[in-house]
Amino acid sequence: MKNLIQLVIRFRFLVYYVFLSLICVFSIVQLRLYQGSAMLNQLWQITNSLHQKEHEFWSYFSLKEQNRLLTQQLDLKSANDWNSPHAQAQQQVVFAQTYTCIPADVVYVTTDMTHNFLTLNKGLQDGIKTDMAVFCFGGIVGRIVGASAHFSSVLPLINKESKVNCRLKKDGSYGSLGWNMEDYRFAQLSDIPLNAKIRQGDSVITSALSSIFPEGMFVGTVYYYKRNPSESFYTVKVQLSTDFKRLQHVYVLDYKFKTERDSLELKTKSVYDH
């Protein structure tokens, strides 16, 4: 023990040096850790800011793409007018003032049931409400029939309860589109009069009679048609443009004046019903 004490006394300056060096090293490490943490925090804030700017940048182009897609889906009454840049710009302004697009993803879908339905990953918090139109790049999909905070349910064209007011694009004759529960690729267009000029391959689009779908959205094409001897209408089989088995991305369409239109029509009907 005595020898140990003498050894410490002999090398006391070295011990002091090592002790003070350890204190300095510890202090430097702590300072650098603090500086590193502050720097990381600053970098995190900068990264978040860049991500926000990136999101705003792509959201701008996403909105333009939504407007372009909606414009492409709608039938134009005059091809010559549409070729005019001025008319095209006016049409896009009308769309923007009348409709709002909400992009969504399909997270569940059935195609082999009589009451098929879809589930979307957007809900009430995203502005989804019942009776909003749903469409994709190929054509119309269906309408919203229910919504929770984060999800919504869609009644598609391939549901036996689905009825959509449509018309032949070339002839203009009106009819009602329903599903005969046989094949998810086809639907039946009824009430087309016998004087209609119908041809195989004719386009079928939504009509102005619907308060859910805008007029002119693509539905499908005439697959075949036949005349029923006991009726004064054609039976038309329509090949749907939407492939429900491959459906992934859709748009929900908010018609800004739907409540006003429905209220007026209901009020008018009530006047004449009494």
Secondary structure, 3 states (H helix, E strand, C coil): CHHHHHHHHHCHHHHHHHHHHHHHHHHHHHHHHHHHHHHHHHHHHHHHHHHHHHHHHHHHHHHHHHHHHHHHHCCCCCHHHHCCHHHHHHHHHHHHHHEEEEEEEEEEECCCCCECCEEECCCHHHCCCCCCEEECCCCEEEEEEEECCCCEEEEECCECCCCEEEEECCCCCEEEEECCCCCCCEEEEEEEECCCCCCCCCEEEECCCCCCCCCCCEEEEEEEEEECCCCCEEEEEEEECCCHHHCCEEEEEEECCHHHHHHHHHHHHHHHHC
